[in-house]
């Protein structure tokens, strides 16, 4: 598979995710409408919300992700190595210089976001800049720039926003439903409708997460290989992975909807949602990634 076919494949994934999201969200609201006696109206409402979220995530997903991770712009004066490494590798890879952001967090990690190479962002934690030397930092940034070149960031960022939207909506509806009172539920709903609503509230976020996890692990291996090719130094990336994996704490501002964006899993043992992330991780095993890089 060539880089061009991989880009085309990722663009197709974007349209597929949009379609699945529209179907899932509309069906979710239809089931809610059955509970309230206005299924068609609720289905239309769900479609409108899903469509608006899809369009909004395409144009504003990078800003949403940066806001939720509490990232801030990085200046060349304050973060010289990060800025110059990103600048040099962007020139070498033939893409425009992305915007550079940092997260004030001691846990080492990084991610890229945006909808295309012209509207891209590279973000690193302050912890990453403290524990990595320049060669290792080059490996991590080259990996993230490879995601930008391969259009992985479009798929990943849009998925993060849409999955987050479904999760927040399901949580809000669940809370409002239970707070309405048992008498109202008993007077207006059949037991079958009640069961369907509960199942939808439980299953829909899980299905949304599975869509997120369907973003293949192969993109990480591809970005590792592309990054190593760009720097001509696979050992730098392998050493960076070892240091990041050895750090005991996760990224505090990371969530289950943004975890797949990061260079390595932002969760550690004992962190919230770590058991679920480890079970259905979008990241390949770190040991396997290091093994492949050291064999290059």
C-alpha positions as CSV (number, residue, x, y, z in Angstrom):
1,X,0.0,0.0,0.0
2,X,1.4,3.4,-1.0
3,X,1.2,6.6,1.0
4,X,-1.3,7.9,-1.5
5,X,-3.6,4.9,-1.1
6,X,-3.3,5.2,2.7
7,X,-4.4,8.9,2.5
8,X,-7.3,8.0,0.3
9,X,-8.2,5.2,2.7
10,X,-8.2,7.6,5.6
11,X,-10.4,10.1,3.8
12,X,-12.9,7.2,3.1
13,X,-12.8,6.4,6.8
14,X,-13.8,10.0,7.6
15,X,-16.9,9.8,5.4
16,X,-17.7,6.3,6.9
17,X,-17.4,7.6,10.5
18,X,-19.7,10.6,9.6
19,X,-22.3,8.1,8.2
20,X,-22.1,5.8,11.2
21,X,-22.4,8.7,13.6
22,X,-25.4,10.1,11.8
23,X,-27.1,6.7,11.9
24,X,-26.2,5.9,15.5
25,X,-27.2,9.3,16.8
26,X,-30.5,9.4,14.9
27,X,-31.4,6.0,16.1
28,X,-30.5,6.9,19.6
29,X,-32.8,9.8,19.7
30,X,-35.6,7.8,18.0
31,X,-35.5,5.3,20.9
32,X,-35.6,8.3,23.3
33,X,-38.6,9.6,21.4
34,X,-40.4,6.3,21.9
35,X,-40.1,6.9,25.6
36,X,-41.5,10.5,25.3
37,X,-44.2,9.6,22.7
38,X,-42.6,11.7,19.9
39,X,-40.3,9.3,18.1
40,X,-40.2,11.0,14.7
41,X,-39.6,14.5,16.2
42,X,-36.8,13.2,18.4
43,X,-35.2,11.3,15.4
44,X,-35.2,14.5,13.4
45,X,-33.7,16.4,16.4
46,X,-31.0,13.7,16.7
47,X,-30.2,13.9,13.0
48,X,-29.9,17.7,13.1
49,X,-27.6,17.6,16.2
50,X,-25.5,14.8,14.6
51,X,-25.1,16.7,11.3
52,X,-24.2,19.9,13.1
53,X,-21.7,18.1,15.3
54,X,-20.2,16.4,12.2
55,X,-19.7,19.6,10.3
56,X,-18.5,21.4,13.4
57,X,-16.0,18.7,14.2
58,X,-14.6,18.9,10.7
59,X,-13.8,22.6,11.0
60,X,-13.4,23.1,14.7
61,X,-12.3,19.7,16.1
62,X,-8.7,20.8,16.6
63,X,-9.8,23.8,18.8
64,X,-12.1,21.5,20.8
65,X,-9.4,19.0,21.4
66,X,-6.9,21.7,22.4
67,X,-9.4,23.2,24.8
68,X,-10.3,19.9,26.4
69,X,-6.7,18.9,26.9
70,X,-5.9,22.4,28.3
71,X,-3.1,23.1,25.7
72,X,-1.6,26.5,25.2
73,X,0.4,28.0,22.4
74,X,4.2,27.4,22.5
75,X,6.6,30.2,21.7
76,X,10.1,29.8,20.2
77,X,11.6,31.7,23.1
78,X,10.1,29.4,25.8
79,X,10.3,26.1,24.0
80,X,13.2,26.4,21.6
81,X,13.9,22.7,21.0
82,X,10.2,21.8,20.4
83,X,9.7,24.8,18.0
84,X,12.9,24.3,16.0
85,X,12.6,20.5,15.8
86,X,9.0,20.8,14.5
87,X,10.1,23.5,12.0
88,X,13.0,21.5,10.7
89,X,11.1,18.3,10.3
90,X,8.2,20.0,8.6
91,X,10.5,21.4,6.0
92,X,12.1,17.9,5.5
93,X,8.7,16.2,5.2
94,X,7.4,18.8,2.7
95,X,4.4,20.1,4.8
96,X,3.6,23.5,6.1
97,X,4.9,24.3,9.6
98,X,2.1,23.3,12.0
99,X,1.1,25.4,15.0
100,X,2.9,24.3,18.1
101,X,1.2,23.9,21.5
102,X,2.2,22.5,24.9
103,X,0.3,21.0,27.9
104,X,1.6,21.8,31.3
105,X,1.8,18.2,32.6
106,X,4.8,16.2,33.9
107,X,3.7,13.1,32.1
108,X,5.6,12.7,28.8
109,X,3.4,12.5,25.7
110,X,2.4,14.3,22.5
111,X,-0.3,14.4,19.8
112,X,-1.2,16.0,16.5
113,X,-4.6,17.4,15.5
114,X,-6.3,19.3,12.7
115,X,-8.1,18.5,9.5
116,X,-5.2,18.6,7.0
117,X,-1.5,19.6,6.7
118,X,-2.5,23.3,6.2
119,X,-4.5,23.3,9.4
120,X,-2.5,21.1,11.7
121,X,-1.3,21.4,15.3
122,X,1.5,19.5,17.1
123,X,1.2,19.4,20.9
124,X,3.6,18.1,23.5
125,X,3.5,18.0,27.3
126,X,6.1,19.8,29.3
127,X,7.1,16.5,30.8
128,X,8.1,15.2,27.3
129,X,10.4,18.2,26.8
130,X,12.0,17.7,30.1
131,X,12.9,14.0,29.9
132,X,13.8,13.6,26.2
133,X,17.0,14.7,24.5
134,X,16.8,16.4,21.1
135,X,17.3,13.1,19.1
136,X,14.4,11.4,21.0
137,X,12.2,14.5,20.6
138,X,12.9,14.5,16.9
139,X,11.6,10.9,16.8
140,X,8.3,11.8,18.5
141,X,7.7,14.9,16.4
142,X,8.5,13.0,13.2
143,X,5.9,10.4,14.2
144,X,3.3,13.1,14.7
145,X,4.2,14.9,11.5
146,X,3.7,11.5,9.7
147,X,0.2,11.4,11.1
148,X,-0.4,14.8,9.6
149,X,1.0,13.7,6.2
150,X,-1.1,10.5,6.2
151,X,-4.3,12.4,7.2
152,X,-4.6,10.2,10.3
153,X,-5.2,13.4,12.3
154,X,-8.5,14.1,10.4
155,X,-9.9,10.6,11.3
156,X,-8.6,10.6,14.8
157,X,-9.7,14.2,15.8
158,X,-13.2,13.9,14.3
159,X,-13.7,10.6,16.0
160,X,-12.6,12.1,19.3
161,X,-15.2,14.9,19.0
162,X,-18.1,12.7,17.8
163,X,-17.5,10.0,20.5
164,X,-17.4,12.7,23.1
165,X,-20.6,14.2,21.9
166,X,-22.4,10.8,22.1
167,X,-21.0,10.2,25.6
168,X,-22.1,13.6,27.0
169,X,-25.5,13.3,25.4
170,X,-26.1,9.9,26.8
171,X,-25.0,11.0,30.3
172,X,-27.3,14.1,30.2
173,X,-30.3,12.1,29.0
174,X,-29.7,9.4,31.6
175,X,-29.6,12.0,34.4
176,X,-32.6,13.9,33.2
177,X,-34.6,10.7,32.8
178,X,-34.1,9.4,36.3
179,X,-34.7,12.9,37.8
180,X,-38.1,13.2,36.2
181,X,-39.6,10.9,38.8
182,X,-40.9,7.3,38.8
183,X,-44.6,8.3,38.6
184,X,-44.1,10.1,35.3
185,X,-42.2,7.1,33.9
186,X,-44.8,4.6,35.0
187,X,-47.8,6.6,33.6
188,X,-46.4,7.3,30.1
189,X,-44.3,4.3,29.1
190,X,-44.7,0.6,28.5
191,X,-42.2,-1.8,30.1
192,X,-40.8,-2.6,26.6
193,X,-40.2,1.1,25.8
194,X,-38.5,1.6,29.2
195,X,-36.2,-1.4,28.6
196,X,-35.4,-0.2,25.1
197,X,-34.4,3.3,26.4
198,X,-32.2,1.8,29.1
199,X,-30.5,-0.5,26.6
200,X,-30.0,2.5,24.2
201,X,-28.5,4.6,27.0
202,X,-26.0,1.8,27.8
203,X,-25.2,0.4,24.4
204,X,-24.9,3.6,22.3
205,X,-21.8,5.0,24.1
206,X,-20.2,1.6,23.8
207,X,-20.9,1.3,20.1
208,X,-19.5,4.9,19.7
209,X,-16.4,3.9,21.5
210,X,-16.0,0.8,19.3
211,X,-16.2,3.1,16.2
212,X,-13.4,5.1,17.8
213,X,-11.3,1.9,18.4
214,X,-11.9,0.8,14.8
215,X,-9.3,3.5,13.8
216,X,-6.7,0.9,13.1
217,X,-3.6,0.3,15.1
218,X,-1.8,0.1,11.8
219,X,-1.7,3.9,11.7
220,X,0.7,3.9,14.7
221,X,3.0,1.4,13.1
222,X,2.9,3.3,9.9
223,X,3.6,6.6,11.7
224,X,6.5,4.9,13.5
225,X,8.0,3.7,10.3
226,X,7.4,7.0,8.5
227,X,8.9,9.0,11.4
228,X,12.0,6.7,11.5
229,X,12.4,7.2,7.7
230,X,12.2,11.0,8.1
231,X,14.8,11.2,10.9
232,X,16.9,8.2,9.6
233,X,17.2,7.4,13.3
234,X,14.7,4.7,14.5
235,X,16.7,4.3,17.8
236,X,15.8,7.9,18.8
237,X,12.1,7.0,18.6
238,X,12.6,3.7,20.3
239,X,14.4,5.3,23.2
240,X,11.6,7.9,23.5
241,X,9.0,5.2,23.7
242,X,10.9,3.4,26.5
243,X,11.1,6.6,28.6
244,X,7.5,7.4,28.0
245,X,6.4,3.9,28.9
246,X,8.5,3.9,32.1
247,X,6.9,7.1,33.4
248,X,4.4,6.1,36.2
249,X,1.8,8.8,35.8
250,X,-0.7,9.5,33.0
251,X,-1.7,12.7,31.4
252,X,-4.3,14.4,33.7
253,X,-6.2,16.2,31.0
254,X,-6.6,13.1,28.7
255,X,-10.0,11.4,28.5
256,X,-11.3,8.2,26.9
257,X,-12.4,10.2,23.9
258,X,-9.0,11.8,23.2
259,X,-6.7,9.0,24.3
260,X,-6.2,7.6,20.8
261,X,-4.8,10.9,19.7
262,X,-1.7,10.7,21.8
263,X,1.7,9.3,20.8
264,X,1.4,6.7,23.5
265,X,-1.5,5.7,25.7
266,X,-2.0,8.6,28.2
267,X,-3.4,6.2,30.8
268,X,-1.3,4.3,33.3
269,X,-2.1,1.4,35.6
270,X,-4.4,2.8,38.3
271,X,-5.6,5.7,36.2
272,X,-9.3,6.1,35.5
273,X,-10.6,4.0,32.6
274,X,-7.2,2.3,32.4
275,X,-8.7,-1.2,32.5
276,X,-11.0,-0.4,29.5
277,X,-8.2,1.4,27.6
278,X,-5.9,-1.6,28.0
279,X,-8.6,-4.0,27.0
280,X,-9.5,-2.1,23.8
281,X,-6.5,0.0,23.2
282,X,-6.0,1.8,19.9
283,X,-2.3,1.8,20.6
284,X,-0.2,-1.2,19.7
285,X,1.9,-2.7,22.6
286,X,4.8,-0.4,23.3
287,X,7.2,-3.4,23.6
288,X,6.2,-4.4,20.1
289,X,6.7,-0.9,18.7
290,X,10.1,-0.7,20.3
291,X,11.1,-4.2,18.9
292,X,10.2,-3.2,15.4
293,X,12.1,0.1,15.6
294,X,15.2,-1.6,17.0
295,X,15.1,-4.1,14.2
296,X,15.2,-1.4,11.5
